[in-house]
Amino acid sequence: MEENKDRLAFGRKNYILMLVGIALLVIGFFIMTLDTQPYGLGFLGITLGPIIVMAGFIVEVFAILIKD
């Protein structure tokens, strides 16, 4: 029982996936700011950016749920 207390909740693979997910989120939001159309209604602001942000959230959920 004492061995489980010293162990971290996540392993190395989990933390790497979390960093990848955070990077995808940052990249997605940055891509949305690059849109030159008014109110962000161009391809970057309405299509590409949100798809990358959703991929980042999916990677984050996967990183939390995966067992090391």
N, C-alpha and C positions, 0 to 999 in steps of 0.2 A: 504494500500500500504506500509506503514512503517513497518508493521509486517513481511513482506516478506524479508526485508533487514536484519533483525536481525537473521533470520533463516539460518542455514548452508546448503550448497548445498547437502551434503550427511548425512544420518542418521547413527545410531550406527551399524545397520546391514550391511550397505555398507562398513564401515571401517573394520569391522570384516572380511568380505569376501575379502577385499583388502589385509589384512594381511595374510589370508589363501593362496591367490594367490601368494603373494610374497614368502611365505614359500615354496610353491610348486615349484616355479621357482628356488629358491636357492637349494632345495633338488635335483631337476632334473639336474642342472648343476654340483652339487657335485657328483651325481651318474655317470655322464659322465666322471669325472676325475678319478673314481675308476677303470676304464677299464684297464686291464693288456695287452691287445692285442696291437700290434704296430699300431700307428696312430689312436687309438680309434676305431678299426674296429670290436670289439667284441660285444656281446649282450648288455652290459651296455652302451657302447658309441654310438651304432647305433640304438638300439631299445628302451630299457627301459628309458633311460635318456630323449631322445627327446619326448617320449609320456608324461612323467610327466611334462616337460616344456610346451608342448602344452596345457595340462590340466590347468597349472598355468595361461597361457594367456587367456584361455576360462573363468576361474573363474574371472580374472581381468575384462574382458569385461562385464561379467554378473554383477559384483559388481558395475560397473559404470552405467549400464542401468537399474538396478532394482530400483523401487520406494520404499521409506521407508514408 
